[in-house]
Amino acid sequence: FESIYQLLSDYDDEDTTIIHQAIGVVGLITPWNWPMNQIALKVIPALLVGCTVILKPSEETPLSALLFGQLIHDAGFPPGVFQLLNGYGPNHVGEWLASHPNIDMV
């Protein structure tokens, strides 16, 4: 981490600007291991910057995603901000999500 710190400390602050902005519709695909942790680490940052999220959880652990979706609903997020697609990855939902032209980032 020291080399990264050194690199960042060499930047002139007057010429550096960091902008946090929504990229648009984000497709998120999560693995089966530690499902709630994986979902939270992907969904929360995307929502915080204002992205619309489409989550495709692992077909082996869909219940964690359903619970997370219920938490999003109970928290009062507007309809459509968080969307959940269950299904298989290759040749199914995962492939569609990764190749859809209206999804700005996967």
Beta strands, then each sheet from edge to edge (+ up, - down):
strand 1: 25-29
strand 2: 52-56
strand 3: 82-84
sheet 1: 1+ 2+ 3+
end
